[in-house]
Amino acid sequence: MKKIMKKIPVTLLVTSLTTQMALAADPADRVLKNADVYTVDAKNPNAQAIAIDDGKIVFVGSNDKVAEYIGKDTKVDDLKGKFVLPGFIDTHAHFALGAAIASAVKLDESGTPESWAAEIKKFADANPDAPAILGLGFAAAAFGKDGPTKEMLDKVVPNRPAVIIDEGGHSAWFNSKALEMAGITKDTPDPVPGVHMYKRNAKGEPSGYNMEAMTIYPLMSKLKLLPPELIIKGGEQLFPMLPSLGLTAYYDAGMMQMEDMVYPALASLEKAGKLPVKVTSSYIIQSPSQIPTAIEKIKGYKAKYQSALIRPNTIKIHNDGTMEAKTAALLADYTGDKGNKGGILLSGDVLKNFVADIAREDLNVHIHAIGDKTVSEGLDAVEYARKQVPNTKSRFAMAHVILTQDKDVPRFGGLDVVAQTTPAWMSQEDEVNPNLGEARSKQRYRIKSMEDGGAKVTFGSDFPVGGKYGLVPLNNIEVGMTRKGFDEGAKSLGEEGEKMSLESMIKGYTINAAYQLGMEKEIGSLTVGKAADIVVLDENLFKIKPTDIHNVKVDMTIMNGKTTYSAQ
């Protein structure tokens, strides 16, 4: 060591030490002190204080040391022992769609066809000048195997188009006027037979029950139900709520063929200073016909709309449906429905080649995969892409992963495929049981096994699906640990071995989430050099029972060093 020191010029040593002292003495814009900080940084897991300058973290450590960063103009927050985490990241949501339907009639999914009809009529009567009626929240299973009919909806909305989206966002209830104005007739072919299709009555006419996105959102666009100004208006209501939940970023998992309306709306909100979260966004594939132009589409949105807060970098493949509607693709028949295994949008070489093409462009891939067949085919496609493009920078994620066969569980870790899901759904799955049978029902949400196999697991709300229950990160953290809802009389999903630890649940909302988005060097942990995206909670999650987590309150949320929410 002495020999090395002799070779370093004295002037260089003096300059270096002086620089370090100057850096340490530079006052920060903001300091958080007297906090209980859980950094999600393995190299520096706990701290008392954070210093922030120019929107970035410049210090994480003790109260004594942070004093060096306090100058006469430094804003100092004395957190009085409150619990501090990296800002939460929702890894699968449709907040832009949620903004668009903010003014729609909201139905209670636990209701009945009669109660829903009454609510729709009440809303329609209260809005006589609305050119159309838009709603959300019915449960298709309540109508039986044939689903709702246009005649039922005609009785309460006879003269205006009415479109009511189900609680899962994968099917919709149209009245006769809406079908007529959208040009849907007996001769209209199903967009993707067996997957995206119009339910037919005995005469072969569309019944009013439209299944999957290509039979819903393009028609809503054609009917001009979701213009940009409505999205902006709804966004001004919805987006300010997100920081109150501790959210600082999210992945928009698809704009449902309305990108040309949604992206300008998001840009307008950002310009007006009304976008308090970072948005990683996508171009969604809901038909094979989109494949030839998909990559150029997302590149075009990236070139036009990428900004400080908006980052279009993902192609979302909406590859199957839901188990409630029996449209999720399974390896074996749905229970009691011989010959019905659901449907898959892209499979085999088509899916493999498409995913490989995306990987060549270093774009992220996000595959909606609820059924075990869809999960398996998605993993096959990623395996192929990794062989074809071994140095790709793409991040691969499989969304929902509700049902996974045994041999596919360890493949998530082996292929570095992020397993993304919504824990709150674990307590809301009763209607799925009859469709799967007891044995397969026990194979749902195998996220702990996936994590044990080396996979990164992340969490999101899929909002507006599931409403506010699943929107709240703290709700999801609790249910992921307990596999049980916190409402009175809630049932457990079972499979005790699949319960996640608190550490894993937090990682799923922070550093793992950032990894999925390709932003782990920028956000996801409280680390020097990263953006100051922070959530302050009124209780330390490690010091309370898991069943009490849903009662914890967000005290403050900070994005890029600025307060976006304060409970004070």
C-alpha positions as CSV (number, residue, x, y, z in Angstrom):
1,M,0.0,0.0,0.0
2,K,2.9,2.4,0.9
3,K,4.5,1.9,-2.5
4,I,1.3,2.6,-4.3
5,M,0.7,5.8,-2.3
6,K,4.2,7.0,-3.1
7,K,3.4,6.8,-6.8
8,I,0.3,9.1,-6.5
9,P,1.2,12.8,-6.9
10,V,0.5,14.9,-3.8
11,T,-1.4,17.5,-5.8
12,L,-3.7,14.8,-7.1
13,L,-4.4,13.5,-3.6
14,V,-5.1,17.0,-2.3
15,T,-7.4,17.7,-5.3
16,S,-9.3,14.4,-4.8
17,L,-9.8,14.9,-1.1
18,T,-10.9,18.5,-1.6
19,T,-13.4,17.3,-4.3
20,Q,-14.8,14.7,-1.9
21,M,-15.2,17.2,0.9
22,A,-16.9,19.7,-1.5
23,L,-19.3,17.0,-2.7
24,A,-20.1,16.0,0.8
25,A,-20.7,19.6,1.8
26,D,-22.9,20.5,-1.2
27,P,-26.5,21.1,0.2
28,A,-29.3,19.0,-1.3
29,D,-32.7,20.2,-2.5
30,R,-34.4,18.0,0.0
31,V,-33.7,15.7,3.0
32,L,-35.8,13.0,4.6
33,K,-34.6,12.2,8.1
34,N,-35.6,10.3,11.3
35,A,-37.1,7.6,9.0
36,D,-37.3,3.9,9.1
37,V,-35.9,3.2,5.5
38,Y,-36.1,-0.2,3.8
39,T,-34.1,0.5,0.6
40,V,-34.6,-2.8,-1.3
41,D,-30.9,-2.4,-2.0
42,A,-29.0,-5.5,-0.8
43,K,-25.8,-3.5,-0.4
44,N,-27.4,-1.0,2.0
45,P,-30.7,-2.4,3.1
46,N,-31.6,-0.1,6.0
47,A,-31.2,3.6,6.7
48,Q,-32.4,6.6,8.6
49,A,-32.2,9.3,6.1
50,I,-32.2,10.2,2.4
51,A,-30.8,13.3,0.6
52,I,-32.3,14.3,-2.8
53,D,-30.9,16.7,-5.3
54,D,-32.2,17.5,-8.8
55,G,-34.7,14.7,-8.5
56,K,-32.1,12.0,-7.7
57,I,-30.9,10.3,-4.6
58,V,-27.5,11.6,-3.5
59,F,-27.3,10.0,-0.1
60,V,-28.8,7.1,1.8
61,G,-27.6,6.6,5.4
62,S,-27.6,7.9,8.9
63,N,-29.2,11.0,10.4
64,D,-25.7,12.2,11.5
65,K,-24.3,11.9,8.0
66,V,-27.3,13.4,6.2
67,A,-26.7,16.7,8.2
68,E,-23.8,17.4,5.7
69,Y,-26.4,17.8,3.0
70,I,-28.6,20.3,4.8
71,G,-28.2,23.9,3.7
72,K,-30.2,27.1,4.3
73,D,-32.5,26.3,1.3
74,T,-32.8,22.6,1.9
75,K,-36.3,21.3,2.5
76,V,-36.1,19.0,5.5
77,D,-38.8,16.4,6.2
78,D,-38.7,15.0,9.7
79,L,-40.6,11.7,9.2
80,K,-40.6,10.8,12.9
81,G,-39.9,7.2,12.5
82,K,-42.3,6.5,9.6
83,F,-41.6,3.6,7.2
84,V,-40.0,4.5,3.9
85,L,-39.9,2.3,0.7
86,P,-39.1,2.8,-3.0
87,G,-42.2,4.1,-4.8
88,F,-44.6,1.3,-5.9
89,I,-44.7,0.3,-9.5
90,D,-47.8,-1.3,-11.0
91,T,-46.6,-3.8,-13.6
92,H,-49.9,-4.3,-15.4
93,A,-52.7,-1.8,-15.6
94,H,-54.9,0.0,-18.0
95,F,-55.1,3.4,-16.4
96,A,-55.7,5.3,-19.6
97,L,-58.7,3.0,-20.3
98,G,-59.8,3.5,-16.7
99,A,-59.6,7.3,-17.3
100,A,-61.7,6.9,-20.4
101,I,-64.5,5.2,-18.5
102,A,-64.2,7.3,-15.4
103,S,-67.7,8.7,-16.1
104,A,-69.3,5.4,-16.9
105,V,-71.9,3.6,-14.8
106,K,-70.1,1.3,-12.4
107,L,-71.8,-2.0,-11.5
108,D,-71.2,-4.2,-8.5
109,E,-69.9,-7.5,-9.9
110,S,-71.5,-9.4,-7.0
111,G,-75.0,-8.2,-8.2
112,T,-77.6,-9.9,-10.4
113,P,-78.8,-9.3,-14.0
114,E,-81.8,-7.6,-12.5
115,S,-79.8,-5.3,-10.2
116,W,-77.5,-4.4,-13.1
117,A,-80.4,-3.6,-15.4
118,A,-81.8,-1.3,-12.7
119,E,-78.5,0.5,-12.2
120,I,-78.1,1.0,-15.9
121,K,-81.6,2.4,-16.3
122,K,-81.1,4.7,-13.3
123,F,-77.8,6.0,-14.9
124,A,-79.4,6.4,-18.4
125,D,-82.4,8.3,-16.9
126,A,-80.1,10.6,-15.0
127,N,-78.1,11.3,-18.2
128,P,-80.8,11.9,-20.8
129,D,-78.4,14.0,-23.0
130,A,-75.6,11.5,-23.2
131,P,-75.4,10.2,-26.8
132,A,-74.5,6.7,-25.5
133,I,-74.4,4.8,-22.3
134,L,-71.1,3.2,-21.2
135,G,-70.7,0.9,-18.2
136,L,-68.4,-1.5,-16.5
137,G,-68.6,-4.4,-14.0
138,F,-71.1,-7.1,-14.7
139,A,-70.1,-10.8,-14.2
140,A,-70.9,-12.8,-17.3
141,A,-71.3,-16.1,-15.3
142,A,-74.4,-14.7,-13.7
143,F,-76.3,-14.9,-17.1
144,G,-75.5,-18.6,-17.6
145,K,-73.7,-20.2,-20.5
146,D,-75.2,-18.0,-23.2
147,G,-74.3,-14.7,-21.5
148,P,-76.4,-11.5,-21.5
149,T,-78.6,-10.5,-24.5
150,K,-79.3,-7.4,-26.4
151,E,-83.0,-7.7,-25.6
152,M,-82.3,-7.4,-21.9
153,L,-80.3,-4.2,-22.4
154,D,-82.9,-2.9,-24.9
155,K,-85.5,-2.8,-22.2
156,V,-83.6,-0.2,-20.2
157,V,-81.7,1.6,-23.0
158,P,-83.9,1.3,-26.1
159,N,-83.0,4.3,-28.3
160,R,-79.3,5.0,-27.6
161,P,-76.2,2.8,-28.0
162,A,-75.3,1.1,-24.8
163,V,-72.0,-0.9,-24.2
164,I,-71.4,-2.5,-20.8
165,I,-67.9,-4.1,-20.3
166,D,-67.7,-7.0,-17.9
167,E,-65.7,-7.0,-14.7
168,G,-62.8,-8.7,-16.4
169,G,-62.6,-6.4,-19.4
170,H,-62.7,-9.3,-21.8
171,S,-66.4,-9.4,-22.8
172,A,-69.1,-6.8,-23.2
173,W,-72.9,-6.5,-23.4
174,F,-74.2,-4.5,-26.4
175,N,-77.8,-3.4,-27.0
176,S,-79.4,-3.5,-30.4
177,K,-78.7,0.1,-31.2
178,A,-75.0,-0.3,-30.5
179,L,-74.7,-3.3,-32.7
180,E,-76.7,-1.6,-35.5
181,M,-74.6,1.6,-35.4
182,A,-71.4,-0.4,-35.3
183,G,-72.5,-2.4,-38.4
184,I,-72.5,-5.8,-36.7
185,T,-75.0,-8.2,-38.4
186,K,-75.6,-11.9,-38.9
187,D,-73.1,-11.8,-41.8
188,T,-70.3,-10.2,-39.8
189,P,-67.5,-12.7,-39.3
190,D,-65.9,-13.2,-36.0
191,P,-62.5,-11.3,-35.9
192,V,-60.6,-14.3,-34.5
193,P,-62.9,-17.4,-34.6
194,G,-62.9,-19.3,-31.3
195,V,-61.2,-16.4,-29.4
196,H,-62.6,-13.0,-30.4
197,M,-66.2,-13.7,-31.4
198,Y,-69.8,-12.6,-31.3
199,K,-72.1,-14.9,-29.4
200,R,-74.9,-15.9,-31.7
201,N,-78.6,-16.7,-30.9
202,A,-80.6,-19.5,-32.5
203,K,-81.0,-17.5,-35.7
204,G,-77.3,-16.9,-36.1
205,E,-77.6,-13.2,-35.2
206,P,-75.3,-11.5,-32.7
207,S,-76.9,-11.9,-29.3
208,G,-75.4,-8.8,-27.8
209,Y,-72.7,-10.8,-25.9
210,N,-69.3,-9.9,-27.5
211,M,-66.4,-12.0,-26.3
212,E,-62.8,-10.6,-26.3
213,A,-61.3,-7.3,-27.2
214,M,-61.5,-7.3,-31.0
215,T,-65.3,-7.5,-30.7
216,I,-65.4,-4.6,-28.2
217,Y,-62.9,-1.8,-28.4
218,P,-62.7,-1.2,-32.1
219,L,-66.5,-0.9,-32.0
220,M,-66.4,1.5,-29.2
221,S,-63.9,3.5,-31.2
222,K,-66.2,3.4,-34.2
223,L,-69.0,4.6,-32.1
224,K,-66.8,7.4,-30.8
225,L,-67.4,6.4,-27.2
226,L,-63.9,7.3,-26.0
227,P,-62.7,10.5,-27.6
228,P,-59.3,12.0,-26.4
229,E,-61.1,14.8,-24.5
230,L,-63.0,12.2,-22.5
231,I,-59.7,10.4,-21.7
232,I,-58.1,13.7,-20.6
233,K,-61.1,14.6,-18.4
234,G,-61.1,11.2,-16.8
235,G,-57.3,11.3,-16.4
236,E,-57.6,14.5,-14.5
237,Q,-59.7,12.6,-12.0
238,L,-57.9,9.3,-12.0
239,F,-54.2,10.0,-12.2
240,P,-54.0,12.2,-9.1
241,M,-55.4,9.3,-7.1
242,L,-52.5,7.0,-8.0
243,P,-49.9,8.7,-5.8
244,S,-52.3,8.4,-2.8
245,L,-51.8,4.6,-3.2
246,G,-48.0,5.0,-3.2
247,L,-47.6,4.6,-6.9
248,T,-44.9,6.4,-8.8
249,A,-44.8,4.4,-12.0
250,Y,-46.8,1.8,-14.0
251,Y,-46.8,-0.3,-17.1
252,D,-49.8,0.4,-19.4
253,A,-50.7,-3.1,-20.6
254,G,-52.6,-2.1,-23.7
255,M,-54.8,0.7,-25.0
256,M,-57.2,-1.6,-26.8
257,Q,-56.8,-0.3,-30.4
258,M,-57.2,3.2,-29.1
259,E,-53.5,4.2,-29.1
260,D,-54.1,7.1,-31.5
261,M,-56.4,8.7,-28.9
262,V,-54.7,7.6,-25.7
263,Y,-51.1,8.7,-26.5
264,P,-52.1,12.3,-27.3
265,A,-54.2,12.4,-24.2
266,L,-51.2,11.2,-22.0
267,A,-48.9,13.7,-23.7
268,S,-51.5,16.5,-23.0
269,L,-51.7,15.5,-19.3
270,E,-47.9,15.5,-19.0
271,K,-47.6,18.9,-20.6
272,A,-50.2,20.3,-18.3
273,G,-48.4,18.9,-15.2
274,K,-51.2,16.5,-14.5
275,L,-49.4,13.2,-14.9
276,P,-47.9,12.3,-11.5
277,V,-46.6,8.9,-12.5
278,K,-44.1,7.5,-15.0
279,V,-45.7,5.5,-17.8
280,T,-44.1,2.6,-19.6
281,S,-46.5,1.8,-22.4
282,S,-47.2,-0.6,-25.3
283,Y,-48.8,-1.4,-28.6
284,I,-51.3,-4.3,-28.1
285,I,-51.7,-7.2,-30.5
286,Q,-55.3,-8.6,-30.5
287,S,-55.4,-9.9,-34.1
288,P,-52.8,-11.8,-36.2
289,S,-53.4,-9.2,-38.9
290,Q,-51.5,-6.7,-36.7
291,I,-48.2,-8.6,-36.8
292,P,-46.7,-7.2,-40.0
293,T,-46.8,-3.6,-38.8
294,A,-46.6,-4.0,-35.0
295,I,-42.9,-3.2,-34.6
296,E,-43.1,-0.1,-36.8
297,K,-46.2,1.0,-34.8
298,I,-44.5,0.9,-31.4
299,K,-41.4,2.6,-32.9
300,G,-43.6,5.3,-34.3
301,Y,-45.3,5.9,-30.9
302,K,-41.8,5.9,-29.3
303,A,-40.5,8.5,-31.7
304,K,-43.5,10.8,-31.3
305,Y,-44.4,10.5,-27.7
306,Q,-41.4,9.4,-25.6
307,S,-40.7,11.9,-23.0
308,A,-39.5,12.3,-19.4
309,L,-42.6,10.5,-18.1
310,I,-43.9,8.4,-21.1
311,R,-41.8,5.5,-22.5
312,P,-43.4,3.4,-25.3
313,N,-41.2,0.3,-25.4
314,T,-43.3,-2.9,-25.3
315,I,-45.4,-5.0,-27.5
316,K,-48.2,-6.7,-25.6
317,I,-49.6,-9.9,-27.0
318,H,-53.2,-10.5,-25.8
319,N,-52.9,-14.2,-26.3
320,D,-55.9,-15.8,-24.7
321,G,-59.1,-14.9,-22.8
322,T,-60.4,-15.7,-19.3
323,M,-61.5,-18.8,-17.5
324,E,-64.8,-17.2,-16.5
325,A,-65.7,-16.9,-20.2
326,K,-63.9,-20.2,-21.0
327,T,-61.8,-18.4,-23.6
328,A,-58.4,-18.9,-21.8
329,A,-56.5,-21.6,-23.7
330,L,-56.2,-24.9,-21.7
331,L,-54.3,-28.1,-22.3
332,A,-57.4,-30.1,-21.4
333,D,-61.1,-29.5,-21.7
334,Y,-63.0,-27.1,-19.4
335,T,-64.7,-29.2,-16.7
336,G,-68.2,-30.2,-17.9
337,D,-67.7,-28.7,-21.4
338,K,-66.4,-31.5,-23.6
339,G,-64.3,-30.3,-26.5
340,N,-63.9,-26.8,-25.2
341,K,-60.3,-25.9,-24.4
342,G,-60.7,-22.2,-25.0
343,G,-58.7,-20.4,-27.7
344,I,-55.2,-19.0,-28.3
345,L,-54.5,-16.0,-30.5
346,L,-50.9,-16.8,-31.7
347,S,-49.2,-20.1,-31.3
348,G,-46.5,-22.3,-32.7
349,D,-44.1,-20.8,-35.3
350,V,-46.2,-17.7,-35.7
351,L,-45.7,-16.8,-32.1
352,K,-42.1,-17.9,-32.0
353,N,-41.1,-15.9,-35.0
354,F,-43.0,-12.8,-33.9
355,V,-41.4,-12.8,-30.4
356,A,-37.9,-13.3,-32.0
357,D,-38.5,-10.4,-34.3
358,I,-39.5,-8.2,-31.3
359,A,-36.3,-9.3,-29.5
360,R,-34.2,-8.3,-32.5
361,E,-35.4,-4.7,-31.9
362,D,-34.6,-4.9,-28.2
363,L,-38.3,-4.1,-27.4
364,N,-40.0,-5.6,-24.4
365,V,-42.5,-8.5,-24.8
366,H,-45.6,-8.8,-22.5
367,I,-47.8,-11.8,-23.1
368,H,-51.3,-12.1,-21.6
369,A,-51.3,-15.8,-20.6
370,I,-54.1,-17.1,-18.3
371,G,-54.5,-20.7,-19.4
372,D,-51.8,-23.4,-19.1
373,K,-51.6,-23.9,-22.8
374,T,-51.0,-20.2,-23.4
375,V,-48.3,-20.1,-20.7
376,S,-46.5,-23.1,-22.2
377,E,-46.6,-21.7,-25.8
378,G,-45.4,-18.4,-24.5
379,L,-42.4,-20.0,-22.8
380,D,-41.6,-21.9,-26.0
381,A,-41.6,-18.6,-27.9
382,V,-39.2,-17.0,-25.5
383,E,-36.9,-20.0,-25.5
384,Y,-36.8,-19.8,-29.3
385,A,-36.2,-16.0,-29.2
386,R,-33.4,-16.3,-26.8
387,K,-31.7,-18.9,-29.0
388,Q,-32.2,-16.7,-32.1
389,V,-31.2,-13.5,-30.4
390,P,-29.0,-14.4,-27.5
391,N,-27.8,-10.8,-26.8
392,T,-31.2,-9.2,-26.9
393,K,-31.9,-6.5,-24.3
394,S,-35.6,-7.3,-24.4
395,R,-37.5,-8.0,-21.2
396,F,-40.0,-10.9,-21.4
397,A,-43.0,-11.0,-19.1
398,M,-46.0,-13.3,-18.9
399,A,-49.0,-11.6,-17.4
400,H,-51.5,-13.2,-15.0
401,V,-50.1,-16.8,-15.2
402,I,-53.1,-18.1,-13.4
403,L,-52.8,-21.8,-14.4
404,T,-49.4,-23.4,-15.0
405,Q,-48.5,-27.0,-15.5
406,D,-45.8,-28.6,-13.4
407,K,-43.0,-28.8,-16.0
408,D,-43.4,-25.1,-17.0
409,V,-43.0,-23.7,-13.5
410,P,-39.2,-23.8,-13.4
411,R,-38.9,-22.5,-17.0
412,F,-39.7,-19.0,-15.9
413,G,-36.5,-18.7,-14.0
414,G,-34.5,-20.6,-16.5
415,L,-35.6,-18.4,-19.4
416,D,-35.6,-15.2,-17.3
417,V,-39.3,-14.6,-17.9
418,V,-40.9,-12.3,-15.4
419,A,-44.1,-13.8,-13.8
420,Q,-46.6,-11.0,-13.4
421,T,-49.9,-11.3,-11.6
422,T,-52.6,-9.7,-9.5
423,P,-52.6,-11.2,-6.0
424,A,-56.0,-9.7,-5.1
425,W,-57.6,-12.0,-7.6
426,M,-56.6,-15.0,-5.4
427,S,-59.5,-14.1,-3.1
428,Q,-62.0,-13.6,-5.9
429,E,-61.9,-16.7,-7.9
430,D,-64.9,-18.8,-6.8
431,E,-66.5,-18.6,-10.3
432,V,-63.5,-20.2,-11.9
433,N,-63.6,-23.4,-9.8
434,P,-66.4,-25.2,-11.6
435,N,-64.7,-24.5,-14.9
436,L,-61.4,-26.1,-13.9
437,G,-62.4,-28.8,-11.4
438,E,-60.7,-29.3,-8.1
439,A,-57.3,-30.7,-9.3
440,R,-56.5,-27.8,-11.7
441,S,-57.9,-25.2,-9.2
442,K,-55.0,-26.2,-6.9
443,Q,-52.5,-25.3,-9.6
444,R,-53.4,-21.6,-9.8
445,Y,-51.1,-18.8,-8.9
446,R,-47.9,-20.8,-8.4
447,I,-45.9,-17.7,-7.9
448,K,-43.8,-18.8,-4.9
449,S,-42.8,-21.9,-6.8
450,M,-41.8,-19.7,-9.8
451,E,-39.8,-17.5,-7.5
452,D,-38.1,-20.6,-5.9
453,G,-37.1,-21.6,-9.4
454,G,-35.3,-18.3,-9.9
455,A,-38.0,-16.2,-11.6
456,K,-38.6,-12.5,-10.9
457,V,-42.2,-12.1,-9.8
458,T,-44.1,-8.8,-10.1
459,F,-47.5,-7.4,-9.3
460,G,-50.1,-5.1,-10.8
461,S,-53.7,-4.3,-10.6
462,D,-55.0,-4.8,-14.2
463,F,-57.2,-1.8,-13.4
464,P,-60.0,-1.1,-14.2
465,V,-60.5,-4.9,-13.9
466,G,-61.3,-5.7,-10.3
467,G,-61.9,-2.1,-9.3
468,K,-60.2,-0.4,-6.4
469,Y,-59.7,-3.6,-4.4
470,G,-57.0,-4.8,-6.6
471,L,-55.7,-1.3,-7.4
472,V,-54.2,-0.8,-4.0
473,P,-50.6,-2.2,-3.7
474,L,-51.0,-2.8,0.0
475,N,-54.1,-4.9,-0.6
476,N,-52.1,-7.0,-3.1
477,I,-49.1,-7.3,-0.7
478,E,-51.4,-8.7,2.0
479,V,-53.3,-11.2,-0.2
480,G,-50.0,-12.4,-1.8
481,M,-48.8,-13.3,1.7
482,T,-52.1,-14.8,2.9
483,R,-53.8,-16.0,-0.3
484,K,-57.0,-14.8,1.3
485,G,-59.1,-11.7,1.1
486,F,-59.6,-9.5,4.1
487,D,-63.3,-9.0,3.8
488,E,-65.5,-10.7,6.4
489,G,-66.1,-14.4,5.4
490,A,-63.4,-14.4,2.7
491,K,-62.2,-17.8,1.6
492,S,-58.6,-18.9,1.2
493,L,-57.4,-19.9,-2.2
494,G,-55.4,-22.6,-0.4
495,E,-52.0,-24.0,-1.3
496,E,-50.1,-22.8,1.7
497,G,-46.7,-23.4,0.1
498,E,-47.4,-20.7,-2.5
499,K,-47.7,-17.9,0.1
500,M,-45.1,-15.2,-0.6
501,S,-42.9,-13.5,2.0
502,L,-43.2,-9.8,2.7
503,E,-39.7,-9.2,1.3
504,S,-40.7,-10.9,-2.0
505,M,-44.0,-8.9,-2.2
506,I,-42.1,-5.6,-1.7
507,K,-39.6,-6.6,-4.4
508,G,-42.4,-7.4,-6.7
509,Y,-43.7,-3.9,-6.4
510,T,-40.2,-2.2,-6.6
511,I,-37.0,-3.6,-7.9
512,N,-38.4,-6.6,-9.8
513,A,-41.1,-4.3,-11.3
514,A,-38.4,-1.9,-12.4
515,Y,-36.6,-4.9,-14.0
516,Q,-39.7,-5.9,-16.0
517,L,-39.9,-2.3,-17.3
518,G,-36.2,-2.2,-18.1
519,M,-35.7,0.6,-15.6
520,E,-33.9,-1.1,-12.7
521,K,-30.9,1.2,-13.1
522,E,-33.2,4.2,-12.7
523,I,-35.9,3.3,-10.2
524,G,-37.0,0.4,-7.9
525,S,-34.6,0.8,-5.0
526,L,-33.5,3.7,-2.8
527,T,-29.9,3.8,-4.1
528,V,-27.6,6.8,-4.8
529,G,-28.0,7.8,-8.4
530,K,-31.5,6.6,-8.9
531,A,-34.6,8.8,-9.2
532,A,-36.1,9.9,-5.8
533,D,-39.3,7.9,-6.2
534,I,-40.4,7.2,-2.6
535,V,-43.4,6.1,-0.6
536,V,-43.8,6.9,3.1
537,L,-46.2,4.6,5.1
538,D,-47.6,5.2,8.6
539,E,-46.5,1.8,9.8
540,N,-43.5,-0.6,9.3
541,L,-44.9,-3.5,7.4
542,F,-42.3,-5.8,9.0
543,K,-43.7,-5.0,12.5
544,I,-47.3,-5.8,12.0
545,K,-49.4,-8.9,11.2
546,P,-49.8,-9.7,7.5
547,T,-53.6,-9.5,7.9
548,D,-53.2,-5.8,9.1
549,I,-51.3,-4.6,6.0
550,H,-54.5,-3.5,4.2
551,N,-55.1,-1.0,7.0
552,V,-51.7,0.8,6.6
553,K,-52.0,4.3,5.2
554,V,-49.8,6.1,2.7
555,D,-48.5,9.2,4.4
556,M,-46.6,10.7,1.4
557,T,-45.5,9.9,-2.1
558,I,-42.5,11.5,-3.9
559,M,-41.6,11.2,-7.6
560,N,-38.4,12.7,-8.9
561,G,-37.9,14.4,-5.5
562,K,-41.3,16.2,-5.6
563,T,-44.3,15.4,-3.4
564,T,-47.1,14.0,-5.5
565,Y,-49.3,13.1,-2.5
566,S,-49.4,14.1,1.2
567,A,-52.0,12.9,3.7
568,Q,-51.2,16.0,5.8
